[in-house]
């Protein structure tokens, strides 16, 4: 670069940093005591970054994140954030404060994303003005404000650098740009698992636009080889994730993927954090705030118009294609109008004589309009010209639309109404790894970069048409407009929660926080890393099967919630000060000692107990019939553990009655649980000789047995429930607990005789 170019770069960097400082003016004085946005996900991220800063990556010790005791390889339950740690770890070492390091890292992503986009846009447009505004769009736009709690979604500065490297290698064939591509690809993949998949699709579209039509197979091979080599360091991490998730039965339910897909009207949903447009809340879904900003939208339309204007010189399309294109455009207009009428005023119908036209929902006509519009766009001479000449503007317009479509997920919806027409995300799920994506809406990340580049082309053209002071004023107005669209007058932040009352007593110990199973679990997650102890609790992307027993044991105030964890060592328990019933639960345990108290919590030590005794069971007794008060139960005795019997919800009156082949001595029941793994909250086991009179064999909770069984086999926990031997012809299981949020699900139920010599 020339000296002038370097000077411009430094000035632009200073402006981006200054904008960040103004944005974060309320946070900067509180960097060590507060977290940007809230105290939940940011506290988890701070814990992971601190773990990375104090443990050697890729080692076995690094995988043993100290939560969800006794689970192993727990770091694979969430994102590892190694790519973010490239910035965060040096800050942690320098400051000695993980909260300061996490906050500074989050703030640095704003100028870094803006600067990376500036470099990409300046290369593509040759305009400093266009590139500067593009940097503001990507670095400070509304979408980033919706992701303030997710540092991994803020640290996406490597995406524009990867795209810049692709363009430069295509134009110069210099190998150094392949190195830049590989490094940017690797760092982005290590920063954000979603970005790995999003960037993969983005690069694939780039190759289809810039390489395949020109038959530049050598370029294709070079890029593919670079990405393969850059992915090699990811292989041991990806393999560990696959192995851990398979071992624990982790998967994303289809309902989750749909819930975290964006609505097609999501561009009318602004993050509540932005000051000017926070009231705009149409088509909103979780993580589906896709409002690009008014100024960005207008400038993007200007960029699309430039594409059309340039396309006119590309020749005359064949008349048949023109007719088809016009027909598709007409269909798009009609169907879009139909969808808008339903969305604004509800179902409608128009009758003219024997003819009747009506619409009752918006989703289907909207999706038809979208497909027709895409067809019309693809058949236009402008797109043909842009594709044949490999014009960057055409690519970023087309890629932005495709990535937005992917953000709508497998079942695109309009104003909450699902469409029967699948989107391109459905095709992506046929590729390895894409089924693990829980939040398709995050594909909008790539669309924001595309919009930034399109804006750069529009501003560059405007800048060429204006002169002197007018051009400077226009640039200032546009820049302030873009910033106002995503500006947060007061960046939200929250105080770091208090730690345990007596942390010195916890180092090297196992610790349970109560209540368990809520957002409060992020507190022991953070302090276990900071203070060197292991938490029974945990807050992460996934949680182990056995943890539901901990959650329910605390919720139902059951003594058995402590048994498994006290069987091999002391257990320290920290109870919130506002939970007196849980304090009473702890204080009634044998040997309890209070070890600390603060305004927020009380701390106790429960001494180690004798190991859990396991009463052996004998041979299985043949069962000829199974009936229940819920769905038919024959699958519970068919010898197969593939089918699942489910009774929902647990209201306290669910029964399963098992008829034995013959009267015989029985001493226990084995339950193989279903999926989702949900155990009976309170279980009564009864026996009978005639099916009329019943004797209670065992009554109470099975939380201890569930925690142990679910830890041993997370996918198919098997609970053995022994009871004193007795003669029986019938065995009845009664679920008498109440939990409207849970089902009772089983794969198999077996009845056992006493073990030889156990009487």
N, C-alpha and C positions, 0 to 999 in steps of 0.2 A: 504494500500500500504506500501511497505517497505521504509526504509529511502532512499535507492538508487533510488527507483521509484520516490519519492518526489523530490529528487535532480534533476533527469532527467526532471521532469515536470517543475521545476522552470527554468532550463536552456533553455528548449524548449520555454517556455513562453517568456523569455527574448529575444530569437532570433526572435520570431514572432513580438514582440513589436519593436525591433530594425529595422527589415525589414520595418515595417510600418512607422517608423520615417524617414528612408531614402527615402521611396516612397513619403512621404508627406513633404519633406524638404522645398519645396517652399511654401507650404500652412501654415506651423506652424507659421512663423512670422506674418501672416496676418489673424489669426483665427477670429478676431472680425470685420474685414472690408471686407472680401471676403468669397465667398461660393465655396465649392468644385464643380467643373465641370461647372456650369452655374448659372445664377441668376433667373431661372424660377421655375422649380419643386423644387429645393432645398430651395427656398425662401418660397414656399407654405408649405413645410415640416417643416421649421423653425417656421412658424406661427402656425401650428397645434400643434407642440411640446410645444411652449410657451403657447398656450391655455390650453393644458393638465396640464401644470405646475402651472397654476393659477386658475383652476376651478376643482371642485370636480367631478370626473367621475360619470356617470350614472344619475346625476341630470338633471332636465329640463334645467337649466341654461347652463350646459355643452353642450347640443345639439345646443344651439343658437349661433353658430359660426357667427361672425358679418359681413357677406357678403350677397350679393344678396337681399338687403332690397327690399320688406318687407317679403321675404320668411322666414319660420320658420323651425327649426330642420335641419339647413343647414349643420351641421357636418356630417350628413348622406349622403351628396352629394359626399363625398370622404372618404378615409381611415382615421380612427380615430387615429391610431398609438399608442394606449395605451401601447402595449407591448414594443415599442421602448422607451416610456416615462419612463419605469422602469430605464433606464440608463440616458436618457436625462433630466428628471425633476431634479434629484439631481445635475446634472451639471449646470442646469439653476439657481437653488437656490444658488449654491455655487459661480457661476461667475457673476450672475446678467445680463448676456448677452445671449440672445437667439441664436445669430449667433455663438458665441463660443460654446455653448452647442450643437447645431446641428452639427457643424464641428467635434467636439471631439467625439460625438456619432458615426458619420460616420466612423471616423478613428478607433475607438475602435472595430468596427465590424470585421475588418480585423484580428487582433490577436484572437478575440473571436471565429470566425468561424474556423480559423486554429487550435486553441487549442481544440475545441469541436471535430473536425474531428480527431485530433491526439489521443484523448481518445478512440474514436470509433475504429479507425484502429488498435491501439495498442492492444485493447482487442481482436479483431478478428484475428490478425496475431501474436501477441506476440513479435513483432519486433519494437523497438524504431526507427530504421532507416526507415522502411517502413511507420510507422505512421507519422514520421516527414515530409517525402515527401508528403504523403497524405494531411497533413495539409496545405502545400504550394499550392497544387493543388486546394483545395476548398477555401482557404482563399485569394489567390492572383492570381487565374487563369484569363484567358482572359474574361470569361463571367462576372466576377465581374466588370471589367473595362467598360463593355458595360452598366452596371447598376449604374454607379457613380452618376447619377442624381436622382436615386430612392433609398432613404435610406431604405425604407421598403424591397427592394430586396437585400440590403446589410446585413440587420439585420436578417440573417437566421441561426444563431448559434444554435437555439433550435432544428433544424431538426436533426443533428447528435446526439445530446444528447437524443432526443426521441428514435432514433433507438438504441442507446447504452443501454438505459433503457429496451427496449424490449428484446434485447439479454441477458442482465443480469438477467432479471426476468425469462426468459425461462430456463436459466441454473441453477439458484439458488432458485427460487420460493420465494425469500425474498420480502415482501410487500413494503419495502422502495423503491424498483425500480419501483413499480407501482406509488408511489407518485412522483418520478422523472419524469416518463412518463407523468402523468397528468399535472404537473407543466410546463414541456417543451411544451406539446401540447397546453396548454392554452396560455402561453406567445407567442408562435409562431403564434397562431391564432389571438391574440390581436395585433401582430406586423404587420401582412400582411394577408389581406383577401385571396389573391391567395394561400399563403402557407397553409391556412386551407384546401383548396380543394386538393392541391398537396400532402400535408402530409397525407390526408385521403386516397388517392389512394395508396400512398407509403406504408402505414401501412396495407391497404387491401392486397396488393401484398405480404407483409411480412407474414401475417397470412396464405395466400394460400400456401406459400412455407414452412414455418417452423411449422405450427400448424395443418392445415387441413389434409395433407397426413399422419401425425402421429396420427391423431384422438385424439389430446389433447384438448378435449372439455372444460375441466376445465380452461385451459390456455386461450382458446378463450373467455370464459365467463368473466374471470378476466380482460382481456385487454379491452373487449367491455364495461364492467361496468365502468372501470377506465375512458375511453374516454367519456362515457355518463356523468359521474359525473364532469369531467373536462370541459365539454361543457356547463354545467348548467349556469355558469356565463356569457356565451356568449348569452344565450337565450334572455334576454331583449334587448341586442344590436342588435342581428339579427332581432328580431321582429320589433324594431324601424326602422331598415333599410328597411325591407319589407314594412312596413306601409308607410314610407315616399316615397319610390320609387313608390309604387302603387298609392299614392295620386298625385304624380307629373307626372305619366306616363313614368317613366324612364325605358329604356330597351336598350339592345345592338342590333343593326342591324346586320343581318347576314353578310353583306358586311364588317363591322368592324372586326368581328371575323376572317373572312378569311384573311383580310389585315394584321392582327396581328398574324397570324400563321407563323411558321417557314417554310422555304423552305427545301425540303429534301436534297438539296445540301448546306444547311446553315452551315455545318461544314467546308466549304471552305470560310466562311465569317468571318473575324476577326474584332473586334471593331477597329474603326479608331484611338481610343485612344492609342492602344498598339504600342510601338515604332518599334519592329522588324517585326511584321506581319501585320501592319496596311494597307499595300498595297493589302492584300489578300481579294478581294471583289467579290466573286462569290456566286451566290445563296442568295444574301442579301435581307432581308426584314426588316421592322420596328420591332425592338426588336428580330430579328432573327439571330443575330451574334453568331453562335453556335461553332465557332472554338475552339476546346479544348486545343490547343497547340500541337506542334509537339512532344515534349518529352513526354507529357501526352498520346498522341495517341499511340506512340511506346510502352511505358510501359504498356498501357492498352491491347494492342495486346499480349504482353508477359504474362499478367495475364490471358487472354483468353486461351492462349496456355497451361498454367499450368492447367487450368480446363480440357482441352482435355487430357493432359498427365495423370492426375489422374484418369480420367474416364475410361481409358483402362482396369483397373483392376475390373471394375464393371460387367463383364460377357459379353457374346456374344449376340448380338441382333438377334432376329428372322430374317430369311432370307427375308421374305416378307417386314418387316420394313426396312431392309437394302436397298432393292431394291427401295422402295418408297422414302427413304431418298436420295439415289443417284440420282433418277429421279428429285426430288425437287431441289437438288443442281445444277443439270445440267440446269434445267429451269432457276434458278436464275442467273447462269453465262451467259447464252445466252441472257436473257432479259436485264441484266445489260449492257452487251456489246452493245446491240441495243440502249439502252438509252444513253450511253456515245457517241456512234457514232452520234446520232442526236444532242446531246448537243454540241459536238465539231465541227461537220462539216455540220449540217443541215440534212434535210430529205435524205434518201438513198433508193436505190432499187437494188436488185440483181436478174437477170433473167438467168435461165439455162433451155434452151429449153422451154417447156410449163410451167415450174415452175417459180413463181415470189415471192420473199420475199422482203418486203419493210417496212419502218417505217417513219412516218411523224412527230411524236412528241415523247418527252422523258418521259412524265409523266406516261403514262399507262404502258410501259414496265418496268419502274423503280419500280412502285408499285407492278407489278406482280413479279418482282425479289425480292422485299422486302418480300412479302407474302411467296414466295417459300423458301427464305432463312430462314425465321422464322420457317416454317414447317420442313425444314431439321435440323435446330438447335434443335427444340423440339423433334424430333425423334432420336436424336443421343444418343448413350449409355452414353456419358459423362454427358448429362443433366439428364438422368434417374438416374444415380448414384448420381449426386449432389443433385437431388431432394429427392431421397430415403434416403440419408444420411444427408439431411438438411444442406448442405455445404454452408457457407456464400458466398464464392467466386461465386458459381453458381447463387445464388440469386442476387447479385449485378450486375452480367453480364446481367442476364435476365431482371431485373427490370430497369436497365439503358436503355436497348433497348426499352422496353415498354414505358417508360416515354418520350424518344425521339420521339417515334411514336406519342404519345399524343401531343407533341409540334407541330406537323405538322398540327393540327387543323382538322376541319370537312371535308375539301377537300384538301388532301395533294397535293402539287405541286412540280415540279422539274424544276429548273431554270425558275420559273415563269409560267410554263405550268401546269394547273390544271388537276388532274386525276379524272376519274369517280368513282374510287374505294374509298369509305369512309375509314377513319382511326378510331382507337379506341376512339378518342375524341367524335365522333358521338354517341357512346354508353354512354359515360359519360353525355352527354347532356340530357339523359333520366332520370338522377338522379336530385333530388331537388337541386337548387342553381347553378348548373353548367352552366345553360344558361346565367347567369350574367357575366361569365368570358369573358372579352374582348380580352385577350392576351394569347392564348394557348401556344405561344412560351415560356412562363415562366415555363412550365413543364420541360424545360431543366435544371432548378435548381436542380431537383432531379437527373437528369442524371449526373450532375457535381459531386454530392456526390458519386454516384455509381462509376464513373470513379476514384475518389479519393481512394475509398476502393480497387478497382481492382489494381490500381497503388501500393497501399500498399502491396498487396500480391506479386506482381512482384518484388518490391524492397526487400521485406523480403526474397524471394527465392534467389535473387542475393546476398544479404548480407550474407546468409548462405553459399554460395559457394565461397565467397572471404574471405581473411584473412588479418589482420593487416593493414598496410598502404594502400594496394590496396583497401581494403574495404572503408577506410576513404576517399580516393581520389575519388572513384566511387560515394560515397554518396554526396560529394561536387559538383562533376560535374553534377549529376542528379538534385540536388537541384538548382544549378545555371541555369540549362537548363529549369526547370519548371518555375522559376522566370522570366527568359528572355522571355518566351512565352507570359506572361501576363504583362510584365513590361511596365510602362509608365515613360519615362525618366523625363518628367516634368508634374506632375499631374495638369490637367487643373483646373483653378479657375477663378472666375469673381467677380468684385466688387459689393457690396450691393448697389442697386439703392438708389438715394436720396429720402427722404420723402417729405411731403408737405411743402410749404414755411413757413406756420404759424401754426404748429400743436396745439398750445395752444388754437386757436380759434375753433378747431374741436372736442375737447373732449365732448362726449355725444351727438354729432350731427350726422346727416346723410349726407353722402358725395358722390358726383359723380365725377369720374375721366373721362376726355375726352382726347384722343379718347377712346372709350369703345369697348370691345369685341375682344381684342387681347391679346398677351402675356403680354402686359403692365398691364393687370388687376391683375397680381400677386402683383404689388406694393401696391395698396390700400388694397389688401387682407392681406398682412403682416402688414402694418402700422395701419390698423384698429384694429388689435389685440394688437399691441405694444403700441398704443397711446389712445386706449379707445374710438373709434368712430365706427359708423356703415356704411359700404360701400354699395352703390347701385351696384357697380361692384362686380365681383367675379371671382376667378380662381379655378376650382375644377374639379373632375372627371365627374360630371354632372352639368348642369346649368338649372335654371328654365325656363319655357316656355316664361314668360314675358320678359326675358332678351334680346330676339331677337329684341324686340321693342326698347330697349335702344341702342343696337348696331346699328340698322338701323336708328334710330332717329338721333344719332350723325353722322353717315356716310352721311346721306342726309341733315344734318344741319337744322333739323326741330325744331321749337319752342316747339312743343308738347312733346318733349322728357323730358322736365322739369315739365310739368303740374301735372302729377299724384303725383310726389314726393313732390311738393310744396303745395299740397292741404291741408295738415294737419300740416306742420311745415316748418321752414326755410330749404333751401337746400344749402349746400356748394359745390362749383364746383371747381375742380383743373384741369387746362388745361395745357397740355404740351407746353413748350415754342416754339417748332417747329411746332405748329398747329395754325397759325394766323387766319384761317377762323373760327375755333371753338372758338377762343378768341372773334372774332367779334360776333359770335352767342350768346355767354354769355353776352357780353357787351351791346347788344341791348335789353336785357330783362328788364322789368320795375322794378325799385327799386334796381338794381344790385349795389353792393359795392365791390371794390377790397380790400381784407384783407391781402394779402401777395404776394411777388414775389421773385423768386430766379432764378438762372441761368438755372434751369431745368423746372420751371413751374410758372404759375400764379394762384392765389387763389381768389375766389369770394364768396360772400354770396348773395343768392337770397331769399328775404323775403317770408314768407308764403302768399299764395294767398287764395281767397275765395274757399271753397270746390267746387269740380266739380259738376255742375248741370246736372241732368239726366232728359231729356224730356221724359215723359211717352208716350208710344205708345198705340193705341187702339186695335181693333180686327184685326186679320189677314185677308187680302183680298184673296179670292180664285184665284189661278194661274192655268191656263189650259195648258200652254205650256212654255217650256224653251229651248232656242237655244243659241248657243255660237259660237265664232270664233275658238274655240278649240275643244276638244272631245265632243261628244253629251252630252247634259246636262239634260236629263229627271230625273236623280237621284237627282237633286237639288230641285225638287218639289214633291218627292214621299212620303214625310212624314217620311221617315226613315233616321236616322242619322248614319247608319252603313256604307253605301257605301260612297266613296270619289271620288269627281271629281277633276282632277288635270290638270292644264294647265302650261306647262313649256317650256322655262323660261319666266320670266316677261320682255317682250321686249317693252312694251308700247302701244300695239295695241290689247289687249285681251278684248273681250266683252261678256256679258251675257244679253240676251233680254228675259224679262218675259212678257207673255201675260195674262192680267187679264180676268176673266170670264165676267166681265161687267165693263162699265165705272163707276168709283167711286172716292171718295176722298182718296188720299194717303198722308202719312206724314212721312214715314220712311221705312228703310230696315233693316232686321236682317240677319246677316251672321254667320252661325255656321261653324267654320273653321275645316279643315281636319287634316291629319297627314302625314308627318311632318307639324307642325303648322307654316304656312307661310302666312302672310297677304299681301294684295295689297299695293304696295309702294305709289302709288298716285291713288286715286279713284274719278271718276266723275260719279255722278248719274243723269240720265236724265229721263224725262217723256214725253209721247206723247199721243195724243188723236187718231191719225190715223196711227201711225207707220211710218210716213214720216217726219213730222216736230218734232224736239226735243227741249225741254227746259231744261236748267241745273237747277237741284234742289239742288245739293250740289257738291262742288269740293274741293279737298285738300287731305291731308294725314289723316290716321286713327291711327297714332301711339299712341296717348293718349288713345283712346278707346281700342286699342289692349293691351296695358300694363295693364290696369285695368281689362279687360276681362280675359286675360291669367293668371293674378294673382288669380282672383276669381275662375276660372275653368281651371287649367293647361292642362287638357286632351282634353276638347272640349270647347275652348273659344267661346263665343257668343258675337258678336259686333253689337250693335244697332247704326244705323246711321240715326238720325232724320233730317228732312228738313221741310221747310215751307209747310203747307198743300196746295194741288192743285188737280184738277181733272185729271184723267189719265186712259187710257186703256192699256198702255204699260209702262214698267219701264226698263231702260237699265243701266247696270253697265259697265263702261269702266275703265280698268286698264291702266293708261297712264304713270306709272313710269317705270324705267328700272333697272333691277337687273338680269343679266344673271346667277347668282348663285342661284337664288331662283325660286320656283314655286308658283303658285297661287292655293291653294288647299281648297276646300269647301266640307262640308257635306250637307248643306241645305241653301237655300235662301228663305226668306219670305218677303212679302210686307204688310205693316200695314196702317190702317186708323188712323186718329187723335184720341187721347184719348178723351173721353167725357169731355166737359168743357175746353178743352185746347186751343180752338180758341180764 
